[in-house]
């Protein structure tokens, strides 16, 4: 809110400041004012810090600060960090934290260097370096906030270096740290022993295999869908050459997985493509990463739960590993609660704002999945509408199921009493 944070030197409206702070920390990317023109360099630095904190995760970031300042980690601190990273043990957890810090900085530095090849000649050394650093962190953290102009990356839709660098950073951030470490370790061993790519893939753990498989399936299927659905649409990729059509189709498929950058106006897409956007945004990235959404593994397990019930399977096997009933149940609950939350917030948004359900649903899914893409609606929302989107972004980042569990509480002891079964008819 401070005058030093705005380019005009005036105080910023509290709701605008809150919206910007939320969209940065929740790495969403929806904005009610243009980041590049409204905020000063100081304000943009604050936004970038919030993006980095949100991308790494609050617990991880605080733990890194404790590590840098040489604070001692209590048993409770280690347990909290273990839970936040979804690890099975806290053995060597500080080494993992250091490794995450180093790897994140390396990836973001490489991304900034690649961006600088384009941005420095175009904007000059100082501004080019700043733009490169900002967009590298924003892309890796899947924030989708840019400071180039009010067209996101539309001016670079035919620039393979900018587009491909952005796609790689988005994917890297969305895969998750657990997948990074497993892939890095197995690939190094595989190269030393002369394994083929197939042999290396077989040696990945089951989580890594599932994440890679589902991620590739979503990216390729989404790209093919947008390529054919929007091929002749002059409002999106219709006027592009063949190479740019293919590249931008892949970009759209990837950025919808919670990144928020765009290379063409989202409001110009056909209704058919809009439905595909709903699905890709809802799924999002993968667990223990910078992306949002219900996550790839979650949606896969939820669908597998349905298929297993239909086939009357007593167990579900993926890559020769049995999935626990608790994991299947958790996945189904997450998908159900997320769907319910989106429906409620969408109804609230269209009741309080004069908008159609298509744009309202797009806005809410984008916010709750921390995507950040909009059909030109965000800045037009009234005060109540902006508060609804703030709530959606917040719930999307922490997870509505986490909030429900927090307020409802959980008993430490399960009841040993068992009631007789009742006859309830389902379906």
For each residue, the residues with C-beta under 8 A, 3 or more apart:
1: 5 11 12 13 14 17
2: 5 6 11 12
3: 6 9 10 11
4: 9 40 42 43
5: 1 2 12 39 40 42 43 46
6: 2 3 9 10 11 12 38 39 40 43
7: 37 38 39 40 43
8: 38
9: 3 4 6 40
10: 3 6
11: 1 2 3 6
12: 1 2 5 6 16 17
13: 1 16 17
14: 1 17 18
15: 18 19 383 386 387
16: 12 13 19 20 32 33
17: 1 12 13 14 20 21
18: 14 15 21 22 390
19: 15 16 22 23 30 31 32 386 389 390
20: 16 17 23 24 31 32 33 35 39 47
21: 17 18 24 25 50
22: 18 19 25 26 28 390 393 394
23: 19 20 26 28 29 30 31 145 372 393
24: 20 21 27 47 50 51 54 143 145
25: 21 22 50 51 53 54 397
26: 22 23 54 292 370 393 394 396 397
27: 24 51 54 55 141 142 143 144 258 290 292 370 397
28: 22 23 143 144 260 292 366 367 370 371 372 393 396 397
29: 23 138 143 144 145 259 260 261 370 371 372 373
30: 19 23 260 363 366 367 372 374 378 389 393
31: 19 20 23 34 35 145 378 379
32: 16 19 20 378 379 381 386
33: 16 20 38 39 379
34: 31 37 38 150
35: 20 31 38 39 44 47 145 146 147
36: 39 146 147 148 149 150
37: 7 34 150
38: 6 7 8 33 34 35 43
39: 5 6 7 20 33 35 36 42 43 44 47
40: 4 5 6 7 9 43 44
41: 44 45 130
42: 4 5 39 45 46
43: 4 5 6 7 38 39 40 46 47
44: 35 39 40 41 47 48 134 147
45: 41 42 48 49
46: 5 42 43 49 50
47: 20 24 35 39 43 44 50 51 145
48: 44 45 51 52 133 134 137 138
49: 45 46 52 53
50: 21 24 25 46 47 53 54
51: 24 25 27 47 48 54 55 137 138 141 143 145
52: 48 49 55 56 61 137 141
53: 25 49 50 56 58 61
54: 24 25 26 27 50 51 57 58 141 143 397
55: 27 51 52 137 140 141 142 143 173 290
56: 52 53 60 61 64 100 104 141 290
57: 54 60 61 84
58: 53 54 61 62
59: 62 63 80 81 84
60: 56 57 63 64 81 84 85 97 100
61: 52 53 56 57 58 64 65
62: 58 59 65 66
63: 59 60 66 67 73 77 81 97
64: 56 60 61 67 68 97 101
65: 61 62 68 69
66: 62 63 69 71 73 77
67: 63 64 70 71 94 97 98 101
68: 64 65
69: 65 66
70: 67
71: 66 67
72:
73: 63 66 77 78 81 94
74: 77 78
75: 78 79
76: 79 80
77: 63 66 73 74 80 81
78: 73 74 75 81 82 90 93 94
79: 75 76 82 83 90
80: 59 76 77 83 84
81: 59 60 63 73 77 78 84 85 90 93 97
82: 78 79 85 87 89 90 93
83: 79 80 86
84: 57 59 60 80 81
85: 60 81 82 93 96 177 178 288
86: 83 178 287 288
87: 82 90 93 96 178
88:
89: 82 93
90: 78 79 81 82 87 93
91:
92: 95 96
93: 78 81 82 85 87 89 90 96 97
94: 67 73 78 97 98
95: 92 98 99
96: 85 87 92 93 99 100 177 181
97: 60 63 64 67 81 93 94 100 101
98: 67 94 95 101 102
99: 95 96 102 103 181
100: 56 60 96 97 103 104 177
101: 64 67 97 98 104 105
102: 98 99 105 106
103: 99 100 106 107 177 180
104: 56 100 101 107 108 140
105: 101 102 108 109
106: 102 103 109 110
107: 103 104 110 111 140 169 172
108: 104 105 111 112 133 136 137 140 169
109: 105 106 112 113 136
110: 106 107 113 114
111: 107 108 114 115 132 135 136 139 140 165 168 169
112: 108 109 115 116 129 132 133 136
113: 109 110 116 117 132
114: 110 111 117 161 165
115: 111 112 118 119 131 132 135 136 162 165
116: 112 113 119 120 128 129 132
117: 113 114 120 121 161
118: 115 121 122 156 159 161 162
119: 115 116 122 123 127 128 129 131 132 135
120: 116 117 123 124 125 128 129 132
121: 117 118 128
122: 118 119 128
123: 119 120 127 128 131
124: 120 127 128
125: 120 128 129
126: 129 130
127: 119 123 124 130 131
128: 116 119 120 121 122 123 124 125 131 132
129: 112 116 119 120 125 126 132 133
130: 41 126 127 133 134
131: 115 119 123 127 128 134 135 147 148
132: 111 112 113 115 116 119 120 128 129 135 136
133: 48 108 112 129 130 136 137
134: 44 48 130 131 137 138 146 147
135: 111 115 119 131 132 138 139 146 147 148 166
136: 108 109 111 112 115 132 133 139 140 165 169
137: 48 51 52 55 108 133 134 140 141 143
138: 29 48 51 134 135 141 143 144 145 146
139: 111 135 136 142 143 144 165 166 169 170 173 259 261
140: 55 104 107 108 111 136 137 169 170 172 173 290
141: 27 51 52 54 55 56 137 138 173 290
142: 27 55 139 170 173 174 257 258 259 260 285 289 290 291 292 370
143: 24 27 28 29 51 54 55 137 138 139 259 260 372
144: 27 28 29 138 139 152 255 259 260 261 371 372 373
145: 23 24 29 31 35 47 51 138 260 372
146: 35 36 134 135 138 149 152 153 261
147: 35 36 44 131 134 135
148: 36 131 135 151 152 153 155
149: 36 146 155
150: 34 36 37
151: 148 154 155
152: 144 146 148 261 262 263
153: 146 148 156 157 162 163 166 261 262 263
154: 151 157 262 263 264 265
155: 148 149 151
156: 118 153 159 162 163 263
157: 153 154 163 240 244 248 263 264
158: 240 244
159: 118 156 162 163
160: 163 164 247
161: 114 117 118 164 165
162: 115 118 153 156 159 165 166
163: 153 156 157 159 160 166 167 247 248 251 263
164: 160 161 167 168 247
165: 111 114 115 136 139 161 162 168 169
166: 135 139 153 162 163 169 170 251 255 259 261
167: 163 164 170 171 250 251 254 255
168: 111 164 165 171 172
169: 107 108 111 136 139 140 165 166 172 173
170: 139 140 142 166 167 173 174 254 255 257 259 261
171: 167 168 174 175 215 219 254
172: 107 140 168 169 175 180
173: 55 139 140 141 142 169 170 285 289 290 291
174: 142 170 171 215 257 258 259 284 285 286 289 290 291
175: 171 172 179 180 211 212 215 285 286 289
176: 179 180 211 285 286 287 288 289
177: 85 96 100 103 180 181 288 289
178: 85 86 87 181 182 207 208 287 288
179: 175 176 182 183 207 208 211 212 286 288 289
180: 103 172 175 176 177 183 184
181: 96 99 177 178 184 185
182: 178 179 185 186 204 205 207 208
183: 179 180 186 187 204 208
184: 180 181 187 188
185: 181 182 188 189
186: 182 183 189 190 200 203 204 208
187: 183 184 190 191 200
188: 184 185 191 192
189: 185 186 192 193 195 203
190: 186 187 193 194 195 199 200 203
191: 187 188 194 195
192: 188 189
193: 189 190
194: 190 191
195: 189 190 191 199 200 203
196: 199 200
197: 200 201
198: 201 202
199: 190 195 196 202 203
200: 186 187 190 195 196 197 203 204
201: 197 198 204 209 212
202: 198 199
203: 186 189 190 195 199 200
204: 182 183 186 200 201 208 209 212
205: 182 208 209
206: 209 210 318 319 320 321
207: 178 179 182 210 211 297
208: 178 179 182 183 186 204 205 211 212
209: 201 204 205 206 212 213 319
210: 206 207 213 214 296 297 300 318 319
211: 175 176 179 207 208 214 215 286 287 296 297
212: 175 179 201 204 208 209 215 216
213: 209 210 216 217
214: 210 211 217 218 286 296 297 299 300
215: 171 174 175 211 212 218 219 286 296
216: 212 213 219 220
217: 213 214 220 221
218: 214 215 221 222 253 257 280 283 296
219: 171 215 216 222 223 250 253 254 257
220: 216 217 223 224 253
221: 217 218 224 225 253
222: 218 219 225 226 252 253 254 256 276 280
223: 219 220 226 227 246 249 250 252 253
224: 220 221 227 228 249
225: 221 222 228 229 253 273 276
226: 222 223 229 230 237 249 252 253 273 276
227: 223 224 230 231 237 245 246 249
228: 224 225 231
229: 225 226 233 270 272 273 276
230: 226 227 233 236 237 238 249 269 270 273
231: 227 228 237 238 245
232: 238
233: 229 230 236 237 238 268 269 270
234: 238 239
235: 238 264 265 268 269
236: 230 233 264 265 268 269 273
237: 226 227 230 231 233 240 244 245 248 249 264
238: 230 231 232 233 234 235
239: 234
240: 157 158 237 244 245 248
241: 244 245
242: 245 246
243: 246 247
244: 157 158 237 240 241 247 248
245: 227 231 237 240 241 242 248 249
246: 223 227 242 243 249 250
247: 160 163 164 243 244 250 251
248: 157 163 237 240 244 245 251 252 263 264
249: 223 224 226 227 230 237 245 246 252 253
250: 167 219 223 246 247 253 254
251: 163 166 167 247 248 254 255 261 263
252: 222 223 226 248 249 255 256 262 263 264
253: 218 219 220 221 222 223 225 226 249 250 256 257 280
254: 167 170 171 219 222 250 251 257 259
255: 144 166 167 170 251 252 259 260 261 262 263 371 373
256: 222 252 253 259 277 280 281 371 373
257: 142 170 174 218 219 253 254 280 281 283 284 285 291 293 371
258: 27 142 174 281 284 285 291 292 293 369 370 371 372
259: 29 139 142 143 144 166 170 174 254 255 256 291 371 372
260: 28 29 30 142 143 144 145 255 366 371 372 373
261: 29 139 144 146 152 153 166 170 251 255
262: 152 153 154 252 255 265 266 373
263: 152 153 154 156 157 163 248 251 252 255
264: 154 157 235 236 237 248 252 268
265: 154 235 236 262 268 376
266: 262 269 277 362 373 374 375 376
267: 359 375 376
268: 233 235 236 264 265
269: 230 233 235 236 266 273 274 277
270: 229 230 233 273 274
271: 274 275 358
272: 229 275 276
273: 225 226 229 230 236 269 270 276 277
274: 269 270 271 277 278 358 362
275: 271 272 278 279
276: 222 225 226 229 272 273 279 280
277: 256 266 269 273 274 280 281 362 373
278: 274 275 281 282 361 362 365
279: 275 276 282 283
280: 218 222 253 256 257 276 277 283
281: 256 257 258 277 278 284 293 365 366 369 371 373
282: 278 279 293 294 299 338 342 365 369
283: 218 257 279 280 293 294 295 296 299
284: 174 257 258 281 291 292 293 294 295 296 369 370 371
285: 142 173 174 175 176 257 258 289 290 291 292 293 295 296
286: 174 175 176 179 211 214 215 289 291 295 296 297
287: 86 176 178 211 295 296 297 298
288: 85 86 176 177 178 179
289: 142 173 174 175 176 177 179 285 286
290: 27 55 56 140 141 142 173 174 285
291: 142 173 174 257 258 259 284 285 286 295 370
292: 26 27 28 142 258 284 285 368 369 370 371 396 397
293: 257 258 281 282 283 284 285 369 370 371 396
294: 282 283 284 298 299 302 334 335 338 369
295: 283 284 285 286 287 291 298 299
296: 210 211 214 215 218 283 284 285 286 287 299 300
297: 207 210 211 214 286 287 300 301 331
298: 287 294 295 301 302 331 334 335
299: 214 282 283 294 295 296 302 303 331 335
300: 210 214 296 297 303 304 331
301: 297 298 304 305 323 327 328 331 332
302: 294 298 299 305 306 328 331 332 334 335
303: 299 300 306 307
304: 300 301 307 308 316 318 323 328
305: 301 302 308 309 316 328 329 331 332
306: 302 303 309 310
307: 303 304 310 311
308: 304 305 311 313 315 316 328
309: 305 306 312
310: 306 307
311: 307 308
312: 309
313: 308 316
314:
315: 308 322 323
316: 304 305 308 313 322 323 328
317: 320 321 322 323
318: 206 210 304 321 323
319: 206 209 210
320: 206 317
321: 206 317 318
322: 315 316 317
323: 301 304 315 316 317 318 327 328
324: 327 328
325: 328 329
326: 329 330
327: 301 323 324 330 331
328: 301 302 304 305 308 316 323 324 325 331 332
329: 305 325 326 332 333
330: 326 327 333 334
331: 297 298 299 300 301 302 305 327 328 334 335
332: 301 302 305 328 329 335 336
333: 329 330 336 337 401
334: 294 298 302 330 331 337 338 399 401
335: 294 298 299 302 331 332 338 339
336: 332 333 339 340
337: 333 334 340 341 400 401 404
338: 282 294 334 335 341 342 368 400 401
339: 335 336 342 343
340: 336 337 343 344
341: 337 338 344 345 368 392 395 400
342: 282 338 339 345 346 361 364 365 368 392
343: 339 340 346 347
344: 340 341 347 348
345: 341 342 348 349 364 368 388 391 392
346: 342 343 349 350 357 360 361 364
347: 343 344 350 351
348: 344 345 351 352 388
349: 345 346 352 353 355 360 363 364 381 385 388 389
350: 346 347 353 355 356 357 360
351: 347 348
352: 348 349 382 384 385 388
353: 349 350 360 380 381 382 384 385
354:
355: 349 350 359 360 377 380
356: 350 359 360
357: 346 350 360 361
358: 271 274 361 362 375
359: 267 355 356 362 363 375 377
360: 346 349 350 353 355 356 357 363 364 377
361: 278 342 346 357 358 364 365
362: 266 274 277 278 358 359 365 366 373 374 375 377
363: 30 349 359 360 366 367 374 375 377 378 381 389
364: 342 345 346 349 360 361 367 368 388 389 392
365: 278 281 282 342 361 362 368 369 371
366: 28 30 260 281 362 363 369 371 372 373 374
367: 28 30 363 364 370 371 389 392 393 396
368: 292 338 341 342 345 364 365 392 393 395 396
369: 258 281 282 284 292 293 294 365 366 396
370: 26 27 28 29 142 258 284 291 292 293 367 393 396 397
371: 28 29 144 255 256 257 258 259 260 281 284 292 293 365 366 367
372: 23 28 29 30 143 144 145 258 259 260 366
373: 29 144 255 256 260 262 266 277 281 362 366
374: 30 266 362 363 366 377 378
375: 266 267 358 359 362 363
376: 265 266 267 379 380
377: 355 359 360 362 363 374 380 381
378: 30 31 32 363 374 381 389
379: 31 32 33 376
380: 353 355 376 377
381: 32 349 353 363 377 378 385 386 388 389
382: 352 353 385 386
383: 15 386 387
384: 352 353 387 388
385: 349 352 353 381 382 388 389
386: 15 19 32 381 382 383 389 390
387: 15 383 384 390 391
388: 345 348 349 352 364 381 384 385 391 392
389: 19 30 349 363 364 367 378 381 385 386 392 393
390: 18 19 22 386 387 393 394
391: 345 387 388 394 395
392: 341 342 345 364 367 368 388 389 395 396
393: 22 23 26 28 30 367 368 370 389 390 396 397
394: 22 26 390 391 397 398
395: 341 368 391 392 398 399 400 403
396: 26 28 292 293 367 368 369 370 392 393 399
397: 25 26 27 28 54 292 370 393 394
398: 394 395 402 403
399: 334 395 396 402 403
400: 337 338 341 395 403 404
401: 333 334 337 338 404 405
402: 398 399 405 406
403: 395 398 399 400 406 407
404: 337 400 401 407 408
405: 401 402 408 409 410
406: 402 403 409
407: 403 404
408: 404 405
409: 405 406
410: 405
411: 414
412:
413:
414: 411
415:
416:
417:
418:
419:
420:
421:
422:
423:
424:
425:
426:
427:
